[in-house]
Amino acid sequence: MMTALMGSGVALWALAAGTAQAQTATPADPVAAEQVDQGGEIVVTGSRIVRSGFDAPTPVTVLGEERLDQRAITNVGEALNELPSFRPLVTPATQQAAGGNIGARVLDLRGLGATRTLVLLDGKRFVPSTTQGTIDVNLIPSSIVSRTEVVTGGASAAYGSDAVAGVVNFILDRNLQGLRASVQAGISERGDGGNQNVQLAWGSRFADGRGHFMVAAEYDNSEGLGDCYTRDWCPNEQLIGNTPAGFGGLPASIRGGPAGTGTLSSGGLIVANSGPLRGLAFRPDGSTFNYDFGTIFGSNPSPLFTLGGTESGRNGFLDGILLIPPVERVVGYATGSFEFSDALKASIDLSYGRVDGTVIGSVARSTATIQRDNAFLPAGVAALLDANNLTSFTLGRAFGDLGGSVNNARNETYRAVLSLEGRIADGWRWDAYYQYGRNEFRQDYTGNVVNARVARAVDAVNVGGQIVCRVNADANPANNDSACVPLNIFGAGNVSPAAAAYVAPSGFQSTDTTQHVVAANVNGSLFALPGGDFAIAVGGEYRNDDATGAADALSTANAFWSFNGKAVTGTISVVEGYVEAVAPLLRDVSFAETLELNGAVRQTHYNRSSPGLTDSSVDATTWKVGAVWAPIEAVRFRATRSRDIRAPNLTELFGPVTLGRTTVVDPQNNGAQIQVDAFSGANQQLAPETADTWTAGVVLAPRGALGGIRLAVDYYDIDLKGAISTLGSQVLVDRCFGGQTELCQFIERNAAGTLTRVSDVLQNVSSIRNRGIDFEASYRTSVGAGSLDFRVLATHYLELSIGGVDRTGQTGFRPGTTTGVPDWIVDGTIVWTSGNFSLNAHGKYIPQGVFDTTLLGPEDDGYSPNLPNSINTNRVDSRFYLDLGATFEVDEGFEMFGVVNNVLDRDPPLAASAQGGTNQVYFDPIGRYFKVGARIRM
């Protein structure tokens, strides 16, 4: 695992204060020095045991505030997402047309999903920002985070649910004295992507040092980017179909562009495979022209996408969708503490965070049947219909003139924590806290098209010289819609304001989540062993998460073209207790500089409830065992084995269950095709996911002439069973018939044995296997009057299998799928410091990858263009990004800095995705970017 081993064996010794280093107890390290001054007792993330030094078997990476300063990064979540062990799946750069928590940065360790990464603030859970229980780290005050510890291994025994991939613990600088302030701005070489950031923090001691008070505030405004057409590379690749596979000797899918459209246009396209109306498109004045389809692949004359053609200049599937949405962030934090005596110290923390973001949804696209008597039908087209004895035709339209729905989201978090701690006796300590948190989320979308209303408004007729909707003019009063306003669909720009208001109304979704936490811990030493004291920690926690949601009626019915937020209401209460022990068996003997064993076990009970549903409960047990062995001071081995869990979240338990219709082939009735009712959505009976995790690694820290070199290598293996997912209606029917009787409860038949209903709700039916190797190397040396520091982090992913599909090496993000992980991610920094001046270089490398591991291209074994999963190329080019920065200390406590990201101005590799022409999870869509600013420390 990406590992910065802390202290004499668990984390790599630090580079100089100029790098994003793992902190250890060396005199040059101010963080470690401060810890030693306080008695050398700390708690390493992943353990509840207080100990001297950072001796723990679980790999820990430490990201110091120095990395944020060097890179001019104002959000600690952005800095973490640069590290190889994180998959930045939920960031502003990946949220193009998606609603929800717009602008959120949600951490995803190992590519296992954000719900399997536990986020802590000073060892305590933070208030959930979503009903999935995940945390938007935008709401954490980056300006006073002294370091972030990342445990890249299972830690459920120490912290409970969600710590399957690991734990991210933000540790605040609770000893800040004086003023710390910064201001900076950034802009791309193309004049967009503007950013402004201001940070202030002030701390002071009082009462002869027994008390401390600190306040901090941050403001950040990111202006985002325009749509796909603001970057030359973006529209150059989409996924174009060639049906049937092998037609013309070509594969089933073709990556190419710019793509045109074969079933719609921005002014309206008559969809006809042949005949006099084929290819007629409408200009804004209602006149027609012969539409240029471009190159059509396959036998279908009206495919979804073509290569080139009329619409390739501004494709309705890309038009208007912002590459990066604008986001505004405000965070405030205040904390105070007072030490009454050695036996009692009290502190209180108050925080507020707000994130506002805006996305523009994809342009609504509709296919409508146009009758001959349509009141807006141009005379020339009406004459063609009459001449050919036609009474109707199909028209495809992209409503670019309406624009995509504008979604404004606000996410606010309030948090208050009262903490107590103290000493019981020599070697024994206790701590307890109560936390109240509240998250208020709301998204409002305007101009969101409802296709059912489009169908009614487009079908307009002339009655007595007045144009009305047909539903209000026919003989059936049951289908009347008094609000319906006729819509002229022929040519862009002809939709009246009244019609636009009818077909594109507003909607909303809101969720208020309240959290209460009460926890207490006791730890100390029981007896002495040859290697040190046998130490234990015991504790318990009660946690209650309650969500109350609301949504408009159209969203609830999935009526809108996009977004369709849903109300989620429910409560999860958790009671858990744990015990952890550390047994240092040997120390400072031959072949055992250190030999230590440790273990932990936690028992957890969940109660789940929601109005109108039956309450449910579930229990879970998690555990961990570990060992550290250092045969000599310069070599240290460590290993852990753990059982970890992720409990189902509020959305999975109490989200909406929707009813639809689907076609199923019934093997029990001779393969008959049957239309059945199909339910999908939440399932209140879900059980926790369980994971078996192994980690094993070695740390090399040579002395003497090689003393500046540090190297760590760690292997990890996470095997997750019972992952929450759906199987699909057909799979449920097939497996029930095949003998998996536990699945038959989700299938209903009538008395004649005919299928009537399938319930394809979420279940514990999937599996995930994640394996890899983490590397970390650092080196420090003197160069003339200055120092030179190197640090390289790398992760080699060996396997990421989800439901039997291995996504390892996949750097594409095909629409409708999930992105995988590269074979390698390498991140490196070089820092040169001399006096009051420093230069730094940062590089990141992602090798050539696979577009989609379920597809086969000419580069893959078994490829044939006749296969339904064939593609013309299944590779994504590699990318290396270089960033440069400089800092100059103008005067004591005042410095100026500048950074240039993507110095080489590398465009991202083409890889058609739902985000546009590339996979913005891994590749930079901005291009060369400049940052400048100043910092004050007084």
N, C-alpha and C positions, 0 to 999 in steps of 0.2 A: 503494500500500500504506500501511497504518497505519505512519506513518513518524516516528520521532523522529530527526532528523538530527544526528549527533554532530559536535561541533567546528564548524569554519568552513564546513561545507558538507554533511556527510552526514546529520547528525541535526539536528532543530530545536534551536535554543538552548533551554536549560531555562527553565522557570518558576522561581519561587523555590523554596527548599528545602521549601516546604510542599506542592508538587504532585507528582504521579506523573510526573516530567518526564524528558525526554531530557537526558542530561548532556552539557555541553560546557565547553570551556575558558574559563570566565568566572570572575573572582575570587570571585564570590558563591557559586560552586558548590564545595562541599567535596570532592566526588569528583574533579572535574577538577583542582582545586588540588593535591590529593595526587598526581595523576598527573604534573603539571608538576614538582612537587618531586622526583619520582623521575626526572626527565630528560625527561619529555614523550613517552616511547616506550611505545606500547601496541599491542596486536593487536586489531583490530576483528573481532567475530564475522562469519564469512563470508569471511575472508581469513587467510592465514598470514603476511602481510608485516608486519614491525614498522615503524612509521612514527611521525612526530611529528604529533599531531592525529588526527582521525578521518576523513580523506579516503578515502572508498570509494564505489564507484558503486552498491552494493546498498543499498536502503532498510533502515534499522535502527531499530527502536523500542526504547526503553530504559524499563523499569519500575523506578523507584527504590523503596527501602524506605519512603520517605515516603508513598507511596500506601497501603501496607499499614498504616502507622500511622494515617493519616487515616481509613481505612475500618474500622479495628479488625479487619483480616483477618489471621488467624494462619497461613494456608497460602498460599504464593506462587502455587500453582496456581489457587486460587480468584480471586486478583487478576487473573491473566492471562486467565482465562475471562470476565472482564467486558469485555475489550477486543474491539472489533468484528471483528478478523481471526481470532478463535478461535470455533469451534463447540463448545460444552461438551457433547459427546455422551456422554462417559463421566465421570460425576461421581456422588456419592452420590444426587443428586436424580433420576438417570435409571436406577437399577438395581433398581427395585421388586421384581420376582420373578426377576431374573436371577442365576445363580450366577457363579462365577469370582472375580475379584479384587474382592470386595465392598468398597465404600467408596473405590475407586480414583479418582484424578483423572488422566486420561490426556489429554494435549493434542492438539488437532486443529486445525491451521491451515487456513484457507480452506475447511473442509468437505470436504477431500480424503481424510479418514480418518487416524486416529492413526498408522497404520503409515507414513505419508508425511511425518511431522514428526519431525525428528531432535532429540533432547534431549541436551544436554551439561552437564557440571559443570566449570567452569573450563577449557573447551575440550576436555575429554576425555569420551568416551562413558561413560554410566552403565550399571550392570548392568541387563540386561533384567529387567523384572518379570513378563513374560508370555512364553509361547512364540510370540507374535506379534512379539516384539522390542520392544514398547512399554514405556514407563517410567511407573510410578506416582509422580508427583511428591510424593505424601505422604511418600515415603522420603527426600526431600531436605531438609536442615535449613533451614527458612525463616528462622529467627531470625538466621542469620549470612550470609544472602544480601544483599549490598550493592546489587546491581542485577541485572536480568535483561535481556539483549539478545536481541531477536527479529529475525531476518533473514527478511523476508517475501518471499523469492525463492529460486530454486533455488541450492543450495550444495553439490552432490555433488562438484564438482571440488575443493573445499576439504576436505570431510569424508567423502566416500564415500556409500554407500547411505542411503536414507531421507530425504534432505534435498530432497525434491521440492517440498513446499509451503514449506519453510523450516527454520530452525534456531532452537531456544530454548536459550540459553546462560546458565546460572545462575552468577553470579560471586560468590565468597565474599569477605567482608571479612577479608583475610589480615593486616591491620594493626591488628586490634582490640586495644586496651589498656584494661585495667580491667574492671569488671563491668557487664553489661547484663542486665536482668531485667524480666519483665512477668508480670502475672497478670490474667486477665479472665474474665468469665462472660456468658452471653447466654441469653435466653428469649423466646419469642414472646408476643404479647398474649394468646393462648389458653392459655398455661401449658404448652406443649409445646416441643419442639425445643431443649431445654436444651443448653448447651455450656459446658465449662470448659477453660481453656488456661493452661499455665504454661510459660515459656521462660526459660532461663538461659544465659549465655555469659560467658566470661572469657578474656582474653588478656593476655600480658605479653611484653616483650622481655627478653633476657638477653645476657650476654657483650658488653657495651658496644654493644648494638643489633644485633650480628651474627646473633643468634638470636631466634626468636619461637615462642611456644607458645600454642595456643588450644584450649579445650574448650567444647562446647555441648550442651545437652540440651533436649528439648521433650516435653511431654505434652499430648495433646488428647483430650477425650472429648466426642463428639457423640451425644446421646441419640436423635436422629431424630424422626420423626413417626409417628402412628398410621396406620390404613388410610384408605381413601377416605371412610369415613363420619365421619371427624373434621373434615371440611371441608364446609360446606353446598353449595358449588358442584360438588364432585367427581362425585357420582353423577348429575348432571343431563344428561349427554350420553354416549351410546354410539351406535355405528353399527348401525342397524336395517335389515334387508333387506326389500325389496319385490319379490317374484318372482312372475311375470315383470315386467320393467321396464315401466312404463306402466300397470300394473294400478291401476284406480281413478283413473287420471289422474296418478298419483304416480311419481316417479323410482325408480331401482333401489335407491338407498340413502337413508336418512333419518337425519339427525343429530337425536337427541331423547333424552328421558329424564325421570325415571328409568326405566330399562328393566327389564322383566320378562323371564322366560324361558318358552319354549314347549315345551321338550323335557326339562326336568328341574326339580326343586325340592329344597329343603334336606331335606325328609323323604321324598321320592320322589314322582314323578308318573307315572301310567300314560300312555304315549305311544300315542295312538290317534286317527286322523283322524276317526273316527265310531264310533257304537255305544254300548252301555251303559257301557263302561269309560272312555270319553273324559272327561278332566278330573278323574278321581279322584286326589286327593292324600292323603298319609298324615300324620296327626298323630303326636306322640311316643308316644302309647299304642297306635298301630297302627290306630286308627279312621280313617275316610276323610271327606273333605269335598270339595265341588265347588270346584275350583281356578279362580281368576279369572285368565284369560289376559291381561286388559287389551285394548288395541287391537291387532288382528292386521293387519299389512299384507301384501298379496299373496294368492295363491291357496292357499298352503300353510297348512293349519290348525294345523300344529305347527312354526312357524319357530324359529330359534335365539333371536331376541330379539323382544320385543313392547314396546309402550309402556304402562307402568303394569302393574297387576295384582298378584297375591299376592307375587311375589318381587321386586318393584321396591323394596321397603323395605330389602332386604339381598340384593343380587344375588350369586349364587355365583361370578360371574366377577370380582368386585371385592372380595369379602369377605376380610379378613385380610391383604391385600397392603399392606405399609407404603409410604407415600408417600416417605419417606426412611428408609433403614435406619440403625440405630445403628452408630457407627464409633469405635474407639479407636485412637489413633496414638501411638507412642513413637519418638523419633529421638535418636540420640547421635552426636556428631562430635568428633574430636580431630585436630589437625594441628600439626606442628612443623617448623621450617625452620632451617637454619644456613648462613651464607655463609662458606665456608672462604677464598675469595679472589674476585677479579673473574672468575676463570676457572672457578669451581665453586661452585654453591649446591645443597644437597640438601634435600629435604623429604619428609615422610611423612604420609599422610592415612589415618585409620582411621574407618570409619563403620558404624553399625548402624541399621536401621530396621525397625519392625514395625507392621503394620496388621491389626487384627482387626475383622471386620464380620459382621453377621447379617442375612439376609433371610428372609422367609417366603414360600414359593412359593404359587402359586394353589391354591385348594381343588380337590382332585381331583374330576373329574366322570366319571361312568360310565353307560353304557346297558347294561342286562342283560336277558336273556330269562328270565322267571319261569315255571316250569312249574306246572301245577295241583297237583302233589304236593309243592310246596315246604313244608318243615317249618315255616317261620315265617309262611306266608301267613295273614292274618287270615280268620276264618270268613266274614265278610260278603262279602269279595271272592271267596272260594272258592265261595260260593253263587251269586254272579253268574256266574261262569264256568260252573258246572254248568247254570244256568238257560238259558244261551245257547249251550250245546254248544261251549265254548271250552276249549282245553287249555293255553294259554299267553298271555302278553302281554309287552310291552316296558315296562320301568321306567327312567326317567331320574332320577339321584340326584346331588346335589352334597353331598360329604362335609364339610360345614361342621363337623360334630361331631368329625371327626378333626383339623380344622385343616389348614392348608397345611404342607408340609414345612419344617422349620427347618434352614437352611443356615448353618453357622458356618465362616467362612474366615479363615485366617491367612496373611499374606504377610510373609516376613522377608528382609531383604537385608543381606549382609555385604560390605564393600568395603575393600580396602587398596591404596594407590598409593604407589610409590616414584618420586620425580621428581628428575631432575638437570638443571641448566642452567648456562650460563656464556657467557663471551665467548671467541671464538677469536682475534680481532684487532680492530682498530678498525673498527667498522661491521659486524662479523659476530658472530652469536650461534648457539648450539646449545641444544637441549633434548631430553631423552629420558625415557621413563617405562615402568615395568612396572605393570600393574594386575591384581589378582586380585579377582574378584567372585563371589558366590554368592547365588542367590535360592532360597528354599525356600517353596513354596506348597502348601497343603493345604486342601481343603474337605471337611467332614463334614456329611452331611445325614441327619436322622432323621425318622421319620414320613412317609416318601415312598412314596406308594401305587404299587403294581404292578397295573395293570389286569388282567393275565392271572390274577393271584391273586384279585382281586375276583371275576372271572367264576367261578372254581372255588369260592370260599367262599360266594358268594351262592346257588349251585345246591345247596342243602342238602336232604336227605331224611331221613325218620324210618325207622330200621331197628331193629326190635325194641325200640322205646321209646327209642332213642338217636339224637340228631341228628348226622349225619355228612355230609361232602362227597360228592356223587354220584360223583365220580371214584374214590372209595375203596369205593364200594358196587356199582358196575356190574360187568359180566362181563369187562371188559378190564383186566387187571393192568398193561398197558403205560402206562396214563395215571394210575396211582396217584400220589398226593402225600401221603406220610405226615405232612407238616407242616401240611396244610390244616386250618383251623379254620372251622367254619360261621359265617356272618355274617348277622345279621338286618338287612336293608336297609330294613325298613318302619318309617319314622318316625325322626326325628332322636334321637340319644342312645341307641340300642339296640345299638350295636356293642360287643361285649364287649372287655375289655382283651386277651384272648388272640387274638381275631379281628383287632383293630387291629394287634397285633404281627406277625401273619402277613401281612396285606395291605399294611402300611406299614412295611417294614423300613428299615434304615440303609444308606448307601452312602458312598463317598469317592472323591476324586481327589487325586493329589499330583503335583507336578512339581518337580524340583530342577534348576536351571540354573546351570552354572558357566562363567565367562568368564575368559579370559586375554588380555591385550593387551600387546604390546610395540610402541613407536613411537619414532621419532626424527625431528627436523627441524633443518635448518640454514637460516639466512636472513641476507642481507646485501646490500651494494651493490657492483655490478660497475664502473660508470663513471658519469660525470656527463653529464646532459642539460641543456638550457636551463632546464627547469622543476625540476630536482632530480636526485637519484641514481636510476639505473636499478637497481631492487632485485629480487631473486629469493628464492624460498624453495623448498627441495626437501625431500622427506621420504618415509618409508615406514612401513608399519604391518602388523603381523601380529595377527590376532584369531581367537580360537577360542571358539565358543559351543556348549556341549554340554548337552543336556537329557535327563533320565531320568525317565520318568513311570510311574505305576501307577494303576489304578482297579479297583473291585470288578466282579465278573462281571455283576451286573444292570445297572450303568451301561454297561458295555462292550456289552451287548446291547440298549441303549436301552429297557430294560424299565420304568424308573421313569416316573411321571407327569411329573416335572420334573427339571431339572438334568442328570443323565446325563453326568457328566464323563468324559473320555476320556484314556487314557494317550498321551503323545507322547514318543518317544525318537528322538534324532538328533543329528548334529553338523554344524555349518557352520564351515569354516575359510576365512579370508580373508587374502590377501596383496595389498597395493596400494602403489603409489608415485605421487607427484605432483610437478609443478613449477608454480610460479606466478611471474608477473613483473609489475612495475608500471613503466610508462614515463611519467614526468612531462615532457611535451613542452615546455610553456610555463608561465611564471608571472610575474605582475606586469608584463604588457605590455598594450598597447591591445587591447581586446576579448578578452583572455585573462588574466584574473586567475589562472585555473587551467585547464590543459588536460592531461588525463591519460588514458592508455589502460592497461588491464591485461588479463591473461588467465591461464588455468590449465588444466591437463589432468591427468587421473588415469587410470591403468590398474589394473584390479582383476581378481583371479582368485579364484573361489569353488570350494571342494571341498565336496560334500555327501554324507553317508553316514548309514546307519541299519542296525542289525542285521537281517539277512535280506533286505536290498535291495541292488541294484547301486549302487555309488558313481557319482556324476555330477559334472561340473564345468562351469563356464561362465565366460566372460570378459566384461568390460564396460569401455567407455571413456566417460568424462565430460569435459566441457570447459565453459569459460566465457570470454566476452570482455565487457569493459565500458569505459565512457568517462565522464569527468566534465569538464564545461566550464562555467566561470564567466566570462561575458563581463565582468561587473563584480562587485564584492564582494557586492552585495546579491542577486544572481540566480545560481542554480546549476542546471544541467541535468545529469541523469545517466541512463544507460541500460545495460542488460545483456542479453545473449543467452546462454543456457546449455542444455546437454544434461545431464539429470539422470536418476538411476535409483532404483528401489526393488527390492532383491533379495527373492525369496520367503523367507518366514520358516519356522521349524521346523514350525509347524502346517500350513502350506500344502504343505510338502514331505513331511512324515512323519506327519501326523495320520491318523486312522482312515479307511479306505475301507469303506463299508457297502454291503450288497447288499439291494435291495428289488425290488418288482415295479411296473411302470407300464404303462399302455395307450398305444400309439403308433399313429397312422394312417400306414401305409406307402405312400408315393406310388409306390414301385417295383412294388407289387402291387395296383394299381387302388384305392388308398385303403383297403385292408383294415385293420380294427382288430385289433391284436395285443397280447397281454400278453407283455412281455419282461422278462428280468432287467435291472435297472438299477443300475449301480454309481455311487456318488457319494463325494466326499471329496478327499483329498490327491492330489498328483501330483508325484513326485520329478523329473520332467523339466521343470518350470517354468523359464522364463527370467526375467531381470529385466525389470520394467516400465521404459519409457523415456519421458521427458517433455522437450518443447521449451518453454522458458520465455523470455518477453520481459518486461522491465520498463522503464518510461520515466517520468521524473518531473522536477519542477521544485521548487526551494526558493526562497522569497522571504524575505529578511531585511533589510528596509529599515533605513537609518541615520537619524540626526537625530531629528526630532520624532516619526517613526513607528517609532523604534527598539525599542519594546516589542512590536511585532507580528511574529510568525513564522507562515509558512504553507508547507505542503508538500502537493503533489498528485502521486500516483503511479498509473500504470496498470500492470496486470499481466495476462498471458495465459499460461496453463499448458495445454499440449496433451499429454495422457498417452495413449500407445498401449500396447497389449499389457497392459492392466490385468488383473489376475488375478481371474477370475470363472468362473461356469458358464454354459452356454448353455441347458441343458434338453434332455432326451432328444428331444423332438419337433423342436426346432430343429436338433439334430445330424443327425437323419435327413433332414430337409427340405433342409438345405444340402449334405449329401453328395450327395443325389440331384440337386440343382441345379447341381452342377459343382465345388463346393469340395472337391476330392479330398483335401486335407490333413486333412479331418475324417473321412474314411472309415475311418481307422485306429481310430476309437473305436466302430465298428459291426461286429457279427459277424452273418453269415448262415450257414445250413446249406447243404448241397449243393443243395437245391431252391430256394435263394434267399430262404428265409423268414427274417425277422429273429428272432434269438435273444437278442442281448445288446447293450446300449448302455452305454458307459462315459462318464457325464457327470461326470467329475472336473474339478477346477479346471484352467483353461487360461488362456493369455494371449490372451483373446478379446474383452475389453471395451475401452472407451475412456472418458476423462473430459476434458471441456473446462471450464476454470475461468477466467473473466475478471472484472475489476472495477476499481474506482478507489478509492484510499485518500486520505483527507483528514486533515490535522492542522493545527490553528490554535491559537496561544497568544498571550496578551497579558498584560502586567504593567504596573500603574500604581500610583502612590501615592494613598492616600485618607486625608487628615488625617495622623494619627500612625501610620498603618498602611499595609499594602500589600494590593493586591487582585490575585489571579492567576486567569486563565481558561485552560482548556485544553479543546479539543474534538477528539475522534477520531471518524471516521466511515468506514464502508466502504459503497460502493454496488456491490452484486453485479450483474454484467451477465449472467453465465451460469454455471450449474453443471449441465452435461449429463453424465449417467452412463448409459452404454450407450444413448445416443440419447434419453434422457428428461431434459428440462430441469427441474430442481428449483428454479430461481431463483424467489424470492418465496414459496416454500412454507414456512409456519410451522406447519402441521399435521403430525401424526405418526401417520398411519393405521396401525392394527395390520397387521403383516406387511410393512411398507414401511420406507424410511429417511426421515429428516427432511431437508429441504432447507436453504436459507439465505434469510433475508429479503431483500427488495430493498435495504433500508437497515438498518444498525445505527448508532445515534448514541450516543456516550458522552461526557459532559462533566463537568467539575469546576470549582468556584469556591471559592477559599480566601481568607479575609480574616484577616490576622494583625496584631495590635497588641500589642507588648510580649510578655508571657507568656501571652497568650490568643489562640486562633484558632478560627474557625468555618469549616466546609466544607460544601458541598452537592454532591451527586453525582446526576446524572440519566442515565437510559438510556431510549432510545426505539426501539421496533420498530413500524413502520407496519402497517396492515392487510395481511394476507397471504392466500395461497391455502391451502385445506385440503389439497388434493392436486392436483398439476398434471396427473395422468393422468385426473382426473375432470372432469365438466362440470356446472356448476350454472346456475341461471337468470341469473346475472351474466355467464356466459361465452358467447362466440360459438359457434354450432353446437349449443347445448343443445336437447335434446328429452327429455322424460321416458321415451320409449321406448328410449333408448340404454342398453346394459348398463352404461355408466360414468357414468350420470346420478346426481345427488345433489341434495337439496332446497336446500342452500346450500353454496357452495364457498369461503366466505370465513371468515377468522379475524380477529377485532377487533384493533385496535392496542392497545399498552400503553405508558404512560410511568410509570417508577418513579422516585421521589424519595427520596433518603437524606440525612440530616443528621447532622453530627458536631461535636463541640467538644473542645478540648484546653486544659487549664489547667496551667501550670507552677507548682506549689505552692512549690517551692524549687529551687535549682540542682541539676539531676540527678534531680528527682522531679516527675513529672507525672501527672495524672489525666485520664481521657478517657471520653467516652460517644458512642454512635452509635445512631441510630434508622434502621433500614432499612425501606423501603416505608412511609414516613411516612403516605401517603394510604390505606394498607391496601387496596390494589387487589387484588381477586380476579383470577386469571388468566382470559384469554378461554377460552370453551368450545371445545374441539377434541378430539373423541373420540380416544383413543390407547390403546395397550397399557398405559400408565402410569395411566390413569384418564380424568378429564374434560378434561385439557389436555395440552399439549406441554411437559413440564418441562425440556426442553433449553433453551428460551428464556424460559419464564414461571415466575414465583415461586409455589410452592404454599404458602408458609408464612404470608404476610401480615405485618402490622406486627411488627417484631422489635427487641429492645433489647439493647445491649451496654454494659457498663461495665468499667473496669479501671484499672490503674496501671502505670507504667513507672519503672524506676530506671536511671540511667546514672552510673557512678562511675569 
